[in-house]
Each structure stands twice: as C-alpha cells, then as structure tokens.
C-alpha cells in the first residue's frame, strides 16, 4: 500500500501521481493499492507492467471523481514518462 498526499483533482495531484508511479517502476513493483486524499475516495489500484523499455500502467478506481481526475491527469503523466530524464 502506498499513498498520495496531494488531494485528488488539485493542481499538483497529477505530478504526485506520476512521481508515485515512477517510484513504483523504480522499485520493480507490479501493483499497489493507493490511499488517496481525501481518504473517502480510495483506495485506487495501480498495476504496472514493464517489458523491454515500455511501461504499461492500469488504474482501477471505484469513485467517479477519481476516474475523472485520472483522465484529466493522463496528458501530464504521458509527458512525465516521455521526458528525457525518465527515458534515459
């Protein structure tokens, strides 16, 4: 179980989520249950698969608000994972 301190839907939430996913990949974790802020929105499941140099990330969240925040965060997450410091 891991947690994200940033509040779901706030401006810095996508950054915090991306950093947590990058940490999971670095730790070779294949999945985690994520405690969200506020707590009544969680937990959210993250599954990570890495093959060669490609990472596949799946999310499962029961709350519509969390799913909407994930959708809104996707462009930022893609940018984070495509950044040269991450790829190299």
Residue, then its C-alpha position, 0 to 999 in steps of 0.5 A: x500500500x502506498x499513498x498520495x498526499x496531494x488531494x485528488x483533482x488539485x493542481x499538483x495531484x497529477x505530478x504526485x501521481x506520476x512521481x508515485x508511479x515512477x517510484x513504483x517502476x523504480x522499485x520493480x513493483x507490479x501493483x499497489x493499492x493507493x490511499x488517496x486524499x481525501x481518504x473517502x475516495x480510495x483506495x485506487x489500484x495501480x498495476x504496472x507492467x514493464x517489458x523491454x523499455x515500455x511501461x504499461x500502467x492500469x488504474x482501477x478506481x471505484x469513485x467517479x471523481x477519481x476516474x475523472x481526475x485520472x483522465x484529466x491527469x493522463x496528458x501530464x503523466x504521458x509527458x512525465x514518462x516521455x521526458x528525457x530524464x525518465x527515458x534515459 
